[in-house]
Amino acid sequence: MVEQLRISGGAPLRGVVNLSGSKNAALSVLAGALLTEEPCLLHNVPPIKDVVTMLQVLRSIGVEVSVGDHNAIHLDASGLNTSPPPYDLVKQMRASFYVAGPLLGRLGKAKVPLPGGCVIGSRPVDFHINAFRKLGANVNVEHGFMVAECHRLQATEIYLDPRWCSVGATVNAMMAAALAKGHTVIQNPAREPEVLNFASFLNAMGAQVEGAGSKQVTVQGVERLHGCEFTVLSDRIEAGTYLFAGAMTGGDVTVEPINPTDLEFVLCKLDEAGLEIETEDNSIRVSSDRGFRAVDVATAPFPGFPTDLQPLILTLMCISEGRSVIQETIYDGRLHYVDELRRMGANVTVVNQTAVVRGVPSLSAAPVDSPDLRAGAALVVAGLAAEGDTEISGIQVIDRGYHRLEDKIAQLGGTIARFDTNGNKVNPCSDWQEILASI
């Protein structure tokens, strides 16, 4: 059933948002649990579409998935096998390729379909494949599958492209190296907070990972890993989304729990734009009177401005005073959503991967379509700030990364609801027990 979000804009959002677990961190941790035959108990795993897809992938290769106390996810990968995950699942989400590293490291064989995901530009898996080859695996790409084999992976030095600082390649290399023989060095790894969280998870399983968050990660391979109990960190992109929503609506929003250093560069840009910022050890508060100043932004790997929040700051700049230049340096297709903002009255010109934004007094409601996850979140925020009623279609991609989006916005005072094509209001599943029973 095709669903839409209907938003009545104009109300300032005010209040506190309790953040869900990080999508990107959860996906890597779920894959990492394949490295051990013992059970793992994972807390703060968000019940979102991408995580559900990953759990379906895990089930397809022999992992038992159940729900423990307090909505925790219980994984038992003792029955892990080398059957290739179904392409219908893998094509939905790029992070499904994370299973390649643990399959190769633990079972010595991996046959995984090349992945899909949001259409935001080219994201080759060459970095992953090159890392596996450096570790001694025999890797071929055949008929849309990566096929890799080894007796046991051997430690090596892996150089990742510093222009990309690929999170996925860093995670897969760390997983494969965790069970390799010897001492592996990963140069130019991704430094995102989610990677640090993942390194902590591996170490909780008995791995020996050092240097996460720096320009060099070292992994001392071990014979086996054990099960553990672990908590996924909060989602900093979700945090940024609600902070931008509060800012655009002239509101006052606090997000928690969150380490403010995880969004330090974003907060610097919001401060530069004239917003009021308050931080505590575990929370961030942003308030505004909608008197924004234009700022220029170029996306960059962490600790730079995150590409996942580029659509949000561009949308904020649409109603700022002055001209902004927003440069997307990570994904070459990430600015396709701009046409939808133009439908709402935005003045944006795009040349290659750079957008020039000239602020207008306000946006006006219009029917729009969500082309990808983060663009969809930006359109929701635009609708909350616009004059009139906005209808957003294509919202299945938004569900990939946001848990209880409508409920959280409504608790802040926004007017938003989900409807099916027959005009019936829809309340999506939000409990793991209910979700797992339906898949």
Beta strands, then each sheet from edge to edge (+ up, - down):
strand 1: 3-8
strand 2: 14-18
strand 3: 40-43
strand 4: 64-67
strand 5: 73-76
strand 6: 109-113
strand 7: 138-142
strand 8: 145-149
strand 9: 157-159
strand 10: 183-187
strand 11: 208-210
strand 12: 216-220
strand 13: 229-231
strand 14: 252-256
strand 15: 276-280
strand 16: 283-287
strand 17: 297-298
strand 18: 323-327
strand 19: 347-351
strand 20: 354-358
strand 21: 367-369
strand 22: 389-393
strand 23: 415-420
sheet 1: 21+ 22+ 1- 23+
sheet 2: 2+ 14+ 16- 15+
sheet 3: 4+ 5- 3+ 13+
sheet 4: 6+ 8- 7+
sheet 5: 9+ 10+ 12- 11+
sheet 6: 17+ 18+ 20- 19+
end
